[in-house]
Amino acid sequence: EKYIKDKQDAYLIEPESSEAIYKAVTHIINNPSQACQIADSGLKVAYDKFSIQNVGKIFETFLKEL
């Protein structure tokens, strides 16, 4: 399952690509309201998917399956 969607929850870029970083930063600068929406969405995903409660449940399920 993919948790993060490009330009919906985060800006996903190729590792070590200065061109990709440049394009993402330029897009953020030119679209500040969209960047804020993406940041808010990414934060929600982090809270929903990776909260201590959810991670604990996943770990508990994993241990029960051993």
Solvent accessible surface area in square Angstrom, and as a share of the most:
residue,aa,sasa,rsa
1,E,168,0.75
2,K,175,0.74
3,Y,80,0.31
4,I,59,0.30
5,K,105,0.45
6,D,68,0.35
7,K,104,0.44
8,Q,98,0.43
9,D,9,0.05
10,A,31,0.24
11,Y,47,0.18
12,L,95,0.47
13,I,76,0.39
14,E,118,0.53
15,P,113,0.71
16,E,179,0.80
17,S,31,0.20
18,S,94,0.60
19,E,99,0.44
20,A,20,0.16
21,I,83,0.42
22,Y,140,0.53
23,K,124,0.53
24,A,16,0.13
25,V,73,0.42
26,T,45,0.26
27,H,51,0.23
28,I,67,0.34
29,I,123,0.62
30,N,103,0.53
31,N,50,0.25
32,P,86,0.54
33,S,83,0.53
34,Q,65,0.29
35,A,16,0.12
36,C,82,0.49
37,Q,124,0.55
38,I,9,0.05
39,A,64,0.50
40,D,97,0.50
41,S,33,0.21
42,G,14,0.13
43,L,97,0.48
44,K,129,0.54
45,V,23,0.13
46,A,44,0.34
47,Y,143,0.54
48,D,66,0.34
49,K,78,0.33
50,F,108,0.45
51,S,31,0.20
52,I,138,0.70
53,Q,117,0.52
54,N,48,0.25
55,V,65,0.38
56,G,36,0.34
57,K,129,0.55
58,I,107,0.54
59,F,118,0.49
60,E,90,0.40
61,T,73,0.42
62,F,107,0.45
63,L,87,0.43
64,K,152,0.64
65,E,134,0.60
66,L,152,0.76
